[in-house]
Amino acid sequence: MEKGTETTTPHIVMLPTPGMGHLIPLAELAKLLVSKHGFTATFMTSASSTASQTQQAFLSSLPSSISTLSLPPVSLSDLPPTTAPETRMSVEAVRLIPAISSALKELKTRHNVVGFVADLFRADTFDAARDAGLRSYLFFPTNLLTLSLILHLPEIDANLTCEFKELAEPVQLPGCVPVPGTEIPSPLQDRSNECYKWMVHHGKKYREADAILVNSFDEIEPDAPKILRQPESGRPPIYPIGPLIQTGSTLDKAGTAECLDWLDKQQTNSVLYVSFGSTGTLRKKQMDEVAYGLELSGQRFLWVVRIPSDAESKNDPFASLPEGFQERTKERGMVVSSWVPQIKVLAHKATCGYVCHCGWNSTLETVAHGVPIIAWPLLAEQKQNAVMLSEGAGIALRLEKREDGVVEREEIARKVRELMEGEEGKRVQRKVTELKEVAAEGMKEGSSSMALARWWRCGGKVVVGVKDADEVMICG
């Protein structure tokens, strides 16, 4: 590095929330800023965000222009064992403020630090950025629908007289698809829980950000960006800059080539991919229904199985499959334990559909590869995402559940055949193909690429020149 470069190159500091689902898109943002805008970056990590070997290996795999700074651990021993993860992450953020403030001030002596970016459960650390004399930005790793809900949550909470699941009418947010109260994210379903109170708090705190960066793009939620861009007192500028999905990974696990070899032998657009995410598990009864449903459908499939939450054996996920299932389906199906290189599977010419838990990272990976979805949400905001993907974006079919929450084998087989062979399947395939094309264009030189550039021309106050009237209007 030439003399003086270190202090003149713009430098961004980022604070992720623990978990690969949060770390990956924020890292992709950092990589974009490095490769397209000449930045360097520092990732601040807490003790909870470097606990796993996978996360440590991922951080080590980032480009050399992205460094890592470990924050001192803070004690959370006073929190009850039943404390929700969202609460633990929020409390940790508050207790990290002094250390972050000190670290930011020290980084400013060595770098041209132009801003601080915090992930969605770290909004309280805006106080540390302000103390260090820096502008603070929120990175929101999911969609505009969820962001809109949290931004409106303090107002909704003030007028809510029951739990969301007890509402007679869907929740209607400006520019967003109506969401039944039962599908509102699980952290908001108990208003007496500390987790809910923290989410209301975050809804207020988000408004202190100098800008909000969202891992979504205009075309997948076309009305929400129009509404959120309208001037409103107290709301920061919002920039959809996605889809940010993992690129250039060096962490593909050994032993996964078998499923790709199997896909190579299948016909184009003939295989249904089935996976419930890195943390999603089913009960044994539901796992049986999935197995029999796939068998009944007559379609080819690649299924990533995990040990059921109520399984007697905690060592072998295959032991929980119905007796004889693998033998009966071996000519048209493959069952894999725990993990596959998902992006490679979605990109494969044989893959033509995805039974998806509707986690936002997986959703964006699916859209980026033009694969239609059968929505099977399990956790967090996934039910809400499923509503948006089916009723709004039109790229997913939804499954009907019994009153006890079980999806029956006949329903699974029916929706699988519809996606693979039916008219509804053709419709969602056309729609997801359209979104794939506009998403790719948006990241190259379209809406998302321009939004990222505008953030630094306007919200970031990095003057690189304003070229057109639209940018002048946005920048004010």
Secondary structure by P-SEA (a helix, b strand, c coil): cccccccccbbbbbbbcccaaaaaaaaaaaaaaaaccbbbbbbbbcccccccaaaaaaaaaccccbbbbbccccccccccccccaaaaaaaaaaaaaaaaaaaaaaaaacccccbbbbccccccaaaaaaaabbbbbbbbcccaaaaaaaaaaaaaaaaccccccccccccccccccccccccccccccccccaaaaaaaaaaaaaaaccbbbbcccccccaaaaaaaacccccccccccccccccccccccccccaaaaaaaaacccccbbbbbccccccccaaaaaaaaaaaaaacccccccccccccccccccccccccccccccccccccccccccaaaaaaaccccccccccccaaaaaaaaaacccccbbbcccaaaaaaaaaacccccbbbbbbcccccccaaaaaaaaaaaaccaaaaaaaaaaaaaaaaaaaaacccaaaaaaaaaaacccccccccccaaaaaaac
